Amino acid sequence: MQITRYLQEGYSTLKHEAIVVGAGIAGSMTALHLARRGVRTRLIDRWEPGHSRASSTDYNRVIRAIHGRDEFYTRWARESILRWMELQAETGQKLYYQCGALILATAGHCDWEDATAETFTRMGVPFYRFSPDEIAVRFPQFDPTGISYALYEPEAGMVMAHRGVLAAVDLFKKAGGVVDRGHVVTDENERLMLNGKPLEADLVVVATGPWMGEMYPRTIKPISRVVGVNVLYTSTPDGSTAFDHDNMPCWIDHGQGSFGIPSCEGSGVKAAVVIPDTIDLDKDERLIRRETLNRTRSYIRRRLPGLVGQQVVDSKFNQIALTPDTHFIVDWHPAHKNVLLAGGCSGHLYKHGPVFGDFVAGVGVRDYGTADRFKIAGRKKLSPKESPSGR
Ligand SMILES: Cc1cc2nc3c(=O)[nH]c(=O)nc-3n(C[C@H](O)[C@H](O)[C@H](O)COP(=O)(O)OP(=O)(O)OC[C@H]3O[C@@H](n4cnc5c(N)ncnc54)[C@H](O)[C@@H]3O)c2cc1C
């Protein structure tokens, strides 16, 4: 195996071959970092990169270091902001808006927010703590009823999701990578197959996001629960800039199971109320449910009263794959020693994309082992206080 030669010679002298399956943010960033390590890499997806069924689709994603007591992801998120800025400079495309993020701590359920404030203080991450009265002055778009306090992270913001994937794929091609179309499947032994033949390379990274569970019914399905998420975009009032990203932050409202993003590039205000929903990844029409429309409208009426009477101008029906502890997955397949499984979304992978891809590439070429938290075995549910995502 060339990978053995790599171990003897180091990657500077070797061009070994890798295949990355799945061109969402996890796969495209991994492929880019493999190519930049001098690895001859092929990136394969079922559909056109950037397609609307992938979890990495849509205009934007929140990027924030707020991760409860978890220092690891806090550090990764801070590093990712810098990486997104570098990618922005390199591509000349707008990928990151620093609009800040506001976490609304519901009275009586502030464990995760309390833990985040302690972590930020310990790590020197800039943040403000606002009382409900201060929220009403600083961000009058929000009605703080039921909120005990808010944490505001000014260096947080949004990354442009669909555009970020396309930028990574483009940079990957410029680094010499090859992009292919194909539906990779597994046989009864979870061996990878493409067009009826085994898929073989020194290294295969499988980054198929929410589809990973069905590809690996024994290895991944037990630790990957896929949930549908409905997202609505609401128009902003005539002549008002109050809901634009210049004047309004992204927000997370755990007590209401909700989060959102201000209007950016004309999108309207994005609001998601997470109602755990089933989804057939391949067969479902990607249309919003009527129940969600009503729930989101009533949430907006309460929390963003300035948007009452506005119209829904866009919507997305997408999915997240949750692991029990909401940690990502970066681990070798137990039976196929050249197959590295990379993903585990848990609703927070996008922002970490550039650092995640670099990390996975390093594990793939065996520069270092994976982190314990990313191993497939030994997963268990964490309390909201312990959980990096607050879920
Ligand atoms: C509504 C919503 C809001 C979110 N908000 C945030 C946020 O604010 N911040 C944040 O950081 N994260 C957020 N997330 C999570 C984040 O978007 C995901 O964690 C991330 O995009 C997952 O990327 P991925 O590459 O693992 O999966 P995907 O983007 O789904 O990519 C998987 C790719 O694999 C391909 N594929 C699948 N099966 C096969 C196969 N058999 N053969 C070949 N190709 C295959 C698919 O076509 C797809 O392109 C959100 C997610 C959703 C749905």
The ligand as a Tripos MOL2 file, in Angstrom:
@<TRIPOS>MOLECULE
LIG
   53    58     1     0     0
SMALL
NO_CHARGES

@<TRIPOS>ATOM
      1 C1        -31.4700   24.1530    8.9590 C.3       1 LIG1
      2 C2        -30.0650   23.9250    9.4190 C.ar      1 LIG1
      3 C3        -29.3960   24.9230   10.1040 C.ar      1 LIG1
      4 C4        -28.0830   24.7250   10.5070 C.ar      1 LIG1
      5 N1        -27.4500   25.7360   11.1480 N.ar      1 LIG1
      6 C5        -26.1230   25.6240   11.4060 C.ar      1 LIG1
      7 C6        -25.4250   26.7350   11.9060 C.ar      1 LIG1
      8 O1        -26.0080   27.7990   12.1070 O.2       1 LIG1
      9 N2        -24.0810   26.6130   12.1230 N.ar      1 LIG1
     10 C7        -23.4290   25.4470   11.8740 C.ar      1 LIG1
     11 O2        -22.2100   25.3900   12.0880 O.2       1 LIG1
     12 N3        -24.0840   24.3630   11.3910 N.ar      1 LIG1
     13 C8        -25.4000   24.4320   11.1560 C.ar      1 LIG1
     14 N4        -26.0940   23.3690   10.6450 N.ar      1 LIG1
     15 C9        -25.3870   22.0890   10.4900 C.3       1 LIG1
     16 C10       -24.5110   22.0500    9.2550 C.3       1 LIG1
     17 O3        -25.1550   22.6580    8.1610 O.3       1 LIG1
     18 C11       -24.1640   20.5940    8.9600 C.3       1 LIG1
     19 O4        -23.5990   20.0340   10.1400 O.3       1 LIG1
     20 C12       -23.1720   20.4450    7.8240 C.3       1 LIG1
     21 O5        -23.5940   21.1580    6.7000 O.3       1 LIG1
     22 C13       -23.0220   18.9530    7.4890 C.3       1 LIG1
     23 O6        -22.1790   18.8380    6.3650 O.3       1 LIG1
     24 P1        -21.8020   17.4400    5.7510 P.3       1 LIG1
     25 O7        -20.7860   17.7000    4.7040 O.co2     1 LIG1
     26 O8        -21.4710   16.4810    6.8260 O.co2     1 LIG1
     27 O9        -23.1560   16.8780    5.0880 O.3       1 LIG1
     28 P2        -23.8740   17.3090    3.7250 P.3       1 LIG1
     29 O10       -23.7750   18.7550    3.5050 O.co2     1 LIG1
     30 O11       -25.2350   16.7120    3.7370 O.co2     1 LIG1
     31 O12       -23.0280   16.6200    2.5950 O.3       1 LIG1
     32 C14       -23.0900   15.2390    2.3350 C.3       1 LIG1
     33 C15       -22.8560   15.0400    0.8450 C.3       1 LIG1
     34 O13       -22.6960   13.6450    0.6110 O.3       1 LIG1
     35 C16       -23.3490   13.3210   -0.6070 C.3       1 LIG1
     36 N5        -23.7060   11.9060   -0.5780 N.ar      1 LIG1
     37 C17       -24.5570   11.3280    0.2920 C.ar      1 LIG1
     38 N6        -24.6230   10.0060    0.0580 N.ar      1 LIG1
     39 C18       -23.7980    9.7520   -0.9720 C.ar      1 LIG1
     40 C19       -23.4400    8.5880   -1.6640 C.ar      1 LIG1
     41 N7        -23.9580    7.4070   -1.3070 N.pl3     1 LIG1
     42 N8        -22.5660    8.6710   -2.7000 N.ar      1 LIG1
     43 C20       -22.0450    9.8750   -3.0560 C.ar      1 LIG1
     44 N9        -22.3480   11.0320   -2.4230 N.ar      1 LIG1
     45 C21       -23.2040   10.9690   -1.3870 C.ar      1 LIG1
     46 C22       -24.5700   14.2310   -0.6140 C.3       1 LIG1
     47 O14       -25.0740   14.3840   -1.9280 O.3       1 LIG1
     48 C23       -24.0260   15.5170   -0.0150 C.3       1 LIG1
     49 O15       -23.5750   16.3970   -1.0120 O.3       1 LIG1
     50 C24       -27.4190   23.5040   10.2290 C.ar      1 LIG1
     51 C25       -28.0830   22.5030    9.5440 C.ar      1 LIG1
     52 C26       -29.3930   22.7080    9.1270 C.ar      1 LIG1
     53 C27       -30.0760   21.6360    8.3560 C.3       1 LIG1
@<TRIPOS>BOND
     1     1     2 1
     2     2     3 ar
     3     2    52 ar
     4     3     4 ar
     5     4     5 ar
     6     4    50 ar
     7     5     6 ar
     8     6     7 ar
     9     6    13 1
    10     7     8 2
    11     7     9 ar
    12     9    10 ar
    13    10    11 2
    14    10    12 ar
    15    12    13 ar
    16    13    14 ar
    17    14    15 1
    18    14    50 ar
    19    15    16 1
    20    16    17 1
    21    16    18 1
    22    18    19 1
    23    18    20 1
    24    20    21 1
    25    20    22 1
    26    22    23 1
    27    23    24 1
    28    24    25 2
    29    24    26 1
    30    24    27 1
    31    27    28 1
    32    28    29 2
    33    28    30 1
    34    28    31 1
    35    31    32 1
    36    32    33 1
    37    33    34 1
    38    33    48 1
    39    34    35 1
    40    35    36 1
    41    35    46 1
    42    36    37 ar
    43    36    45 ar
    44    37    38 ar
    45    38    39 ar
    46    39    40 ar
    47    39    45 ar
    48    40    41 1
    49    40    42 ar
    50    42    43 ar
    51    43    44 ar
    52    44    45 ar
    53    46    47 1
    54    46    48 1
    55    48    49 1
    56    50    51 ar
    57    51    52 ar
    58    52    53 1
@<TRIPOS>SUBSTRUCTURE
     1 LIG1         1 GROUP 0 **** ****
